[in-house]
Amino acid sequence: MKDKGWFSDNINKNRRIYAIVFTALTAMLLGLLVYYHNMGNRTFVVKGTQEGTESSDIHIQYERSKEWSEHGTPGFDKGMEYDFSLSDSGSGDIYEWQAEIIFTSDYVIDSSWNGTFEKADHKLIVRPDEQTEKVAAGETKTFGLVMISLDEQSVGEYRLYYKEDFTVTDMPVFWVLIAAILITLAVFITDEWNHRRYSRLRERQEEIQAILLESFTTFANIIDAKDPYTQGHSLRVAEYARLIAGKMGYSEAEQERVYWIGMLHDIGKIGITDAILQKPGQLDNTEYSTIQTHVDIGGLILKDFKALTDIADGAQYHHERWDGKGYSKHLEGKDIPEIARIICIADSFDAMTSPRVYRKALPVDFAKEELTKCAGTQFDPDIVPVMLELIDEGVVPVEIEV
Ligand SMILES: [Fe+2]
């Protein structure tokens, strides 16, 4: 059973991917927080004139709203009122700001409002008071002064120094990162949960497999114990049948099914008397006919074993021949179930290459010749080459410990 994760079947690989993604996203989030924290402490400078600024959302506008003649201070005879407005069209609030406004002519400050005003030569330095200390995003704050000017007056360039209060939660990227982190965690938890569930299922499946293997092996040993000369026969036939099925393109699960079926192909021998099965000499016709009934007995024993498809067919038809001269139903060609055609070849090969009561084991080359010779008469001519290939590859025969 595959433990299918989101990324791969390997939970440890998935865990590594989650760790990397989670660490990367968290690092990006921390980076973002640090960046915004630093931005909050940074002092920005913007230069501008009445026409505006080059590239900032923050700017100061002004107008000379009143003008009159003065005679109080010698030389300074022009009274003027300047109204300024500081606008923040950006996304962050402005605080700790200071404006430096350059006037073209000398002047004295008569009065001012909404800030503290300090004069340095022609330069006017404005700092906010309580009212103007913070300019929220989208807001405009006003301040102004009355001055007595030496000469015809106008405002040149200004500089504005300020800090901007960025709220990280206003940034879409912040929420995108939070969402990505939460999604990663959710996927990770789901994967872990699935992994645990699959692990429990796999353990249970392995237990069942072990019970099955031990039960079938026990059955196979019971069958083979009936005839001391066929020790390990059922296990070898099962293995050969599985190997043939594998070469024929059966899936792993199907190969396993073929293996189980191969193990019990001779189960009908349980119903044959030991006197015949273990007879050292040649069998007479009656005894031979009795032995042949093991296929029908096997078919009968396994007929209700529905959980393993075709298991009864394996026992019932493994002595049928391709030419129809086999037993007991005399099926022919592809009318014989494929599982039985496979087991027939596996069974015959093992019968030839194992010692018998009446003879020694025959050489593998002899068995190969027999298989080749009988392809199309006794054996399925399409399956024989598969078995020959396995023999040539050295995969067959196998040694099985009993
Ligand atoms: Fe048999």
Residues whose N, C-alpha, C, O or C-beta is under 5 A from the ligand:
A	BS01	LIG	D266
